[in-house]
Amino acid sequence: MLDLQGEYRSEGSRCGHGCMYTSNVTRSSSSAHTDALGQVPDSVRAVADTLTAANHEAYLVGGCIRDRLLGRRVYDFDLATSAGPTQVLELLPSAVPIGLRHGTVMVPTSDGPVDVTRFRAGGGIEADLAHRDFTINAMAYDFTSQKLLDPLGGLEDLHNGRLRAVGSASDRFDEDPLRGLRAARLVATLDLELDPEIEPALAKLRERLRSVARERIRGEFERLLLGPRAERGLALLVRSGIANDLFGELRPDAVAVVAALPQHLELRLAGWLRGVSAERVLARLRFPRRTAKRVGRLLDQHPIGAGLNPKRDVAIRRLIRQVGADDIALLDTLRSVEINVAAGPEAASEHAKLAALEAAIERVQQAGELALRRFDLALDGREVMRMLDCGPGRTVGLALRHLTEAVIEEPSRNTPAELQRLLVTWAEHRA
């Protein structure tokens, strides 16, 4: 059971979707629930007040209700209203149209964005809630009466740690295939138990998921991957076949490795995507280029130090240069977790190799200042151009690269006089 801010009793009768309704829509809830929901930031409440002052209905709805009841921080808010998007834009000059086809505008506030959407299904708040994805997301808060509206039993499901679709899971997923991925994300972030009909419905939506915008898929998957129970959501994607569709053939230990890694995006992506073309997959899912590149670099160097002799300092210096201090720490963590998950007879020897590499890296780093990039050299580009009597260009870059390699081979060479000597020799050979 999840720890809710208050107690809950359910009562009512079934609706046409097979969901519980009460006669007056409002379910019983303790003052603790209404207190939690009533502590909405003033800037968000002001948006609702503007709408109600113009004789429109306005309710706080969706995931922000769920998170407030769980005592979680809310980063963005959703309002459902009887007003159309044009009316909202007229009443709130700062509003920005972000989804007019779905009747949605966004109002920026000092406490985060507020998405304002016209009631779904052309009805009132009851019809709107009846067309949402899961019962725990189908609750609303009435600012006027200060009551929680819970016609579908979402609060009880939240209290019991259960994820249940509004009506038929297959119907809800047909309306928006991304809801299937959202189910996996909610399992990963809230550690919910699935209603028995959700997983079979998830396996059936694979073809339709291809039509969903990649950015939306990325958003759900990223939140899933960083969830405290990411392994549960990832395992659900694997069992349903969705993981294979989105990412290709993953390693059998992918779920276990991610579960054992810190909640670091690039590191968990690397642990998940070992063995596939990570950069291509991440680019297709519209991950930022910087993220895709870093994950690709991590996997290019994984497993860290493979085939490297830890007794050769020059090899260690080259590794530090290629990988960078921050990514060395990530690669070390990834390899250690991978060995632990494998837990085979070679685990002890593999850990010993990793420990020897760690010791070698620390030894080299503590030996003194390392010139691993051309900016660390005791000779800069202007001096190179003066000595070679040339302007900026490829020759200068080649010269600095040569000097950097020479210093990596032997750090004591990083003095102005020695670098000048090496530069003269290099120029003579090129001539």
C-alpha positions in Angstrom: 0.0 0.0 0.0 1.2 3.5 -0.7 1.4 6.1 2.0 -1.4 8.6 1.4 -1.9 11.8 3.3 -5.2 10.7 5.0 -7.6 7.8 5.1 -10.2 6.8 2.5 -13.6 5.0 2.3 -15.2 4.1 -1.0 -18.9 3.7 -1.8 -21.0 3.9 -4.9 -22.3 2.0 -7.9 -20.9 0.9 -11.3 -20.8 3.1 -14.4 -21.1 2.0 -18.0 -17.3 1.5 -18.1 -17.5 -0.9 -15.2 -16.0 1.7 -12.9 -17.4 2.9 -9.6 -19.4 6.1 -9.5 -21.1 7.8 -6.5 -24.4 9.5 -6.8 -22.9 13.0 -6.4 -19.5 12.3 -7.9 -17.7 13.3 -4.8 -16.2 10.3 -2.8 -15.6 10.3 0.9 -12.2 11.8 1.8 -10.6 13.0 5.0 -9.7 16.6 5.7 -6.1 15.5 5.2 -6.7 14.9 1.5 -8.5 18.2 1.0 -5.8 20.0 2.9 -3.1 18.4 0.7 -5.0 19.5 -2.4 -6.0 22.8 -1.0 -2.3 23.9 -0.6 -2.1 24.6 -4.3 0.3 27.5 -5.1 -1.5 30.9 -5.4 -0.4 31.4 -9.0 -2.1 28.1 -10.0 -5.2 28.9 -8.1 -5.3 32.3 -9.7 -5.6 30.7 -13.1 -8.6 28.7 -11.9 -10.1 31.8 -10.3 -9.9 33.7 -13.5 -11.8 31.0 -15.3 -14.5 30.6 -12.7 -15.0 34.4 -12.4 -15.9 34.3 -16.1 -18.6 31.7 -15.3 -16.5 28.7 -16.5 -15.9 25.5 -14.5 -12.3 24.8 -13.6 -10.9 21.8 -11.8 -7.4 20.6 -10.8 -7.0 17.2 -12.5 -4.7 14.3 -13.4 -1.2 13.5 -12.2 -0.8 16.6 -10.0 -3.7 15.3 -7.9 -2.1 11.9 -7.6 1.3 13.4 -6.6 -0.2 15.8 -4.1 -2.0 13.0 -2.4 1.3 11.1 -2.2 3.1 14.1 -0.8 5.3 14.3 -3.9 6.5 17.6 -5.3 4.5 18.8 -8.3 6.4 20.4 -11.1 3.5 21.2 -13.4 -0.3 21.4 -13.0 -3.3 20.5 -15.1 -6.7 22.2 -15.1 -9.8 20.9 -16.9 -12.3 23.5 -17.8 -15.6 24.1 -19.6 -13.9 27.0 -21.5 -12.6 26.5 -25.0 -9.0 27.3 -25.8 -9.9 30.6 -27.6 -11.8 31.8 -24.4 -8.8 30.8 -22.2 -6.5 32.8 -24.4 -8.7 35.8 -24.2 -9.0 35.6 -20.4 -5.3 34.8 -19.8 -3.1 37.0 -22.0 0.1 35.1 -21.0 -1.4 31.7 -22.2 0.4 29.9 -25.0 -1.4 27.6 -27.4 0.4 24.2 -27.3 -2.3 21.8 -28.4 -5.3 23.6 -29.9 -6.4 20.4 -31.6 -6.9 18.9 -28.2 -8.2 22.1 -26.6 -5.0 22.8 -24.6 -3.2 26.0 -23.8 -0.3 26.5 -21.4 -0.2 29.3 -18.8 3.3 30.0 -17.4 3.3 30.8 -13.7 5.9 31.4 -11.1 5.2 27.9 -9.7 5.5 26.1 -13.0 3.4 25.6 -16.2 -0.3 25.1 -16.0 -1.9 23.2 -18.9 -5.5 24.2 -19.3 -7.6 21.8 -21.4 -11.3 21.8 -22.3 -13.3 19.0 -20.9 -12.9 15.7 -22.8 -15.7 14.0 -24.7 -17.7 17.3 -24.9 -19.2 16.9 -21.5 -18.6 18.0 -17.9 -16.0 16.9 -15.4 -17.6 13.5 -15.0 -17.3 12.7 -18.7 -13.8 14.1 -18.7 -12.6 11.8 -15.9 -14.3 8.8 -17.5 -12.1 9.2 -20.6 -8.7 9.4 -18.8 -6.2 6.6 -18.8 -5.9 5.2 -15.2 -8.1 5.6 -12.2 -5.3 7.1 -10.2 -5.1 9.9 -12.8 -8.9 10.3 -13.0 -9.4 12.4 -9.9 -10.2 16.1 -9.7 -10.2 18.9 -7.1 -13.0 21.4 -7.0 -11.6 24.7 -5.8 -15.1 26.1 -5.1 -16.4 23.3 -2.9 -12.9 22.3 -1.8 -13.7 18.6 -2.4 -11.9 15.8 -4.1 -13.9 14.3 -7.0 -13.1 10.7 -7.4 -15.9 8.9 -9.3 -13.7 6.0 -10.4 -12.1 4.8 -7.2 -8.7 6.3 -7.9 -7.9 7.1 -4.3 -8.6 3.5 -3.2 -6.4 2.2 -6.0 -3.7 4.6 -5.0 -4.0 3.5 -1.3 -3.8 -0.1 -2.4 -0.8 0.5 -4.8 -2.8 -0.7 -7.8 -2.7 0.5 -11.4 -6.1 0.0 -13.0 -7.3 1.4 -16.3 -10.5 3.5 -16.6 -12.8 0.9 -18.0 -11.2 -1.4 -20.6 -7.4 -1.2 -20.8 -7.5 -2.1 -24.4 -9.9 0.7 -25.2 -7.8 3.2 -23.3 -4.6 2.1 -25.1 -6.4 2.2 -28.4 -7.2 5.9 -27.8 -3.6 6.7 -27.1 -0.9 3.9 -27.4 1.5 6.0 -25.3 -0.7 5.0 -22.3 0.8 1.6 -22.4 4.3 3.0 -22.0 2.9 5.2 -19.3 1.7 2.2 -17.4 5.3 0.9 -17.3 6.5 4.3 -16.2 4.0 4.4 -13.3 5.0 0.9 -12.2 8.7 2.1 -12.2 8.1 5.4 -10.4 5.3 4.5 -8.0 5.9 0.7 -7.6 2.3 -0.2 -8.4 0.8 -3.6 -9.0 -0.8 -4.0 -12.4 -4.4 -4.8 -12.8 -4.5 -8.3 -14.6 -5.9 -6.9 -17.8 -3.2 -4.3 -18.4 -0.2 -6.5 -19.4 -2.1 -8.4 -22.1 -3.4 -5.1 -23.5 0.2 -3.8 -23.5 1.4 -6.6 -25.7 -1.3 -5.9 -28.2 -0.5 -2.2 -28.8 3.0 -2.7 -30.2 2.1 -1.9 -33.8 0.2 1.2 -32.9 3.0 2.5 -30.7 5.0 3.1 -33.9 2.7 6.0 -34.8 3.4 7.8 -31.5 5.7 10.8 -31.7 9.2 9.8 -30.7 9.5 12.8 -28.3 6.6 11.5 -26.3 8.0 8.0 -26.1 11.4 9.4 -25.0 9.7 11.5 -22.2 7.9 8.4 -20.8 11.0 6.2 -21.1 13.4 8.7 -19.5 11.2 9.0 -16.4 10.7 5.2 -16.3 14.5 4.6 -16.5 15.2 7.0 -13.6 12.4 5.5 -11.4 13.2 3.9 -8.1 11.8 0.6 -9.3 13.0 1.0 -12.9 13.5 -2.8 -13.2 9.8 -3.5 -12.8 8.9 -1.1 -15.7 11.7 -2.3 -17.9 10.8 -6.0 -17.3 7.2 -5.2 -18.4 8.5 -3.7 -21.6 10.7 -6.7 -22.2 7.9 -9.2 -21.6 5.5 -7.3 -23.8 8.0 -7.1 -26.7 8.0 -3.3 -26.7 11.6 -3.1 -25.6 12.7 -5.1 -28.6 10.7 -2.9 -30.9 12.1 0.3 -29.5 15.7 -0.6 -28.8 16.6 -3.8 -30.7 17.9 -7.0 -29.1 19.1 -6.1 -25.6 21.4 -8.2 -23.5 19.6 -10.7 -21.1 21.1 -8.9 -18.1 20.0 -5.4 -19.2 17.2 -5.1 -16.6 19.3 -6.3 -13.7 22.2 -4.1 -14.6 20.0 -0.9 -14.8 18.4 -1.8 -11.5 21.8 -1.9 -9.8 23.1 1.4 -11.2 22.7 4.8 -9.6 19.9 7.0 -10.9 22.1 8.7 -13.5 20.5 9.1 -17.0 23.5 8.5 -19.3 24.8 5.7 -17.1 21.5 3.8 -17.0 21.1 4.4 -20.8 24.6 2.8 -21.3 23.7 -0.1 -19.1 20.4 -0.6 -20.9 21.8 -0.3 -24.4 25.0 -2.4 -24.3 25.2 -4.5 -27.4 23.1 -2.3 -29.7 23.8 0.8 -31.7 23.1 3.2 -28.9 23.7 6.5 -30.6 21.4 5.5 -33.5 18.7 4.3 -31.1 18.8 7.5 -29.0 18.8 9.7 -32.0 15.7 8.0 -33.3 14.0 8.5 -30.0 14.9 12.2 -30.2 17.3 12.2 -27.2 19.5 15.3 -27.1 22.5 14.9 -29.3 24.8 15.5 -26.3 23.2 12.7 -24.4 23.4 10.3 -27.3 27.1 11.2 -27.9 28.0 10.7 -24.3 26.3 7.3 -24.1 28.0 6.3 -27.3 31.4 7.3 -25.9 30.8 5.3 -22.7 29.9 2.2 -24.7 32.9 2.7 -27.0 35.2 2.3 -23.9 33.2 -0.4 -22.2 34.4 -2.6 -20.6 36.9 0.0 -19.3 40.5 -0.9 -19.8 39.9 -4.1 -21.8 43.2 -5.5 -22.9 45.1 -2.6 -21.2 48.2 -3.3 -19.1 47.7 -1.4 -15.9 51.5 -1.3 -15.3 52.1 0.8 -18.4 51.6 4.4 -17.3 51.5 5.7 -20.8 48.5 3.4 -21.6 46.8 4.7 -18.5 47.4 8.3 -19.5 45.9 7.6 -22.9 42.9 6.1 -21.3 42.4 9.1 -19.1 42.7 11.4 -22.1 40.3 9.4 -24.2 37.6 8.9 -21.6 37.9 11.8 -19.1 37.8 11.7 -15.3 34.0 11.9 -15.0 33.3 9.2 -17.5 36.0 6.9 -16.1 34.0 6.9 -12.8 30.9 6.0 -14.7 32.6 3.2 -16.7 34.1 1.9 -13.5 30.6 1.7 -11.9 29.1 0.1 -15.0 31.7 -2.6 -15.2 31.6 -3.3 -11.4 27.8 -3.7 -11.6 28.0 -5.9 -14.7 30.4 -8.2 -12.9 28.2 -8.4 -9.8 25.1 -9.2 -11.9 26.9 -11.9 -13.8 28.0 -13.4 -10.5 29.9 -16.3 -12.3 33.0 -18.2 -11.3 35.1 -15.4 -13.0 33.6 -12.6 -10.9 36.5 -12.5 -8.4 39.2 -12.3 -11.0 37.3 -9.7 -13.0 36.9 -7.6 -9.9 40.6 -8.0 -9.2 41.4 -6.7 -12.7 39.1 -3.7 -12.2 40.8 -3.0 -8.9 44.2 -3.0 -10.5 43.0 -0.6 -13.2 41.5 1.7 -10.5 44.8 1.7 -8.6 46.8 2.5 -11.8 44.5 5.4 -12.7 44.8 6.8 -9.2 48.6 6.4 -9.3 49.0 8.2 -12.6 46.6 11.0 -11.5 48.5 11.6 -8.3 51.9 11.6 -10.0 51.5 15.2 -11.1 49.7 17.6 -13.4 48.8 15.7 -16.6 48.8 17.5 -20.0 46.1 15.5 -21.7 44.9 18.2 -24.1 46.6 20.8 -26.2 45.3 23.5 -23.8 47.4 21.9 -21.1 50.6 22.3 -23.0 53.4 24.7 -22.0 53.4 25.9 -25.6 50.3 27.5 -27.1 49.0 27.9 -30.6 50.3 31.4 -31.0 53.9 30.3 -30.2 53.5 27.4 -32.7 52.4 29.8 -35.4 55.3 32.1 -34.7 57.8 29.2 -34.8 56.4 27.7 -38.0 55.8 31.1 -39.6 52.2 30.2 -40.5 48.7 31.3 -39.7 45.8 29.4 -38.1 44.9 26.2 -39.8 45.4 22.5 -40.1 49.1 22.6 -39.7 48.8 24.2 -36.2 46.3 21.6 -35.2 48.6 18.7 -36.3 51.5 20.3 -34.5 49.6 20.6 -31.2 48.3 17.1 -31.5 51.9 15.8 -32.0 53.1 17.7 -29.0 50.2 16.4 -26.9 51.0 12.8 -27.8 54.6 13.4 -27.0 53.7 14.7 -23.5 51.4 11.8 -22.9 54.2 9.5 -23.7 56.5 11.4 -21.3 55.0 14.1 -19.0 58.4 15.6 -18.2 58.5 16.9 -21.8 55.9 19.5 -21.0 58.3 22.5 -20.8 58.6 25.4 -23.3 62.1 24.5 -24.2 61.5 20.8 -24.8 58.3 21.4 -26.7 60.1 23.9 -28.9 62.7 21.3 -29.6 60.1 18.7 -30.5 58.3 21.1 -32.7 61.4 21.9 -34.7 62.1 18.2 -35.2 58.5 17.6 -36.2 58.6 20.4 -38.7 61.9 19.2 -40.2 60.4 15.7 -40.7 57.4 17.1 -42.4 59.5 19.2 -44.7 
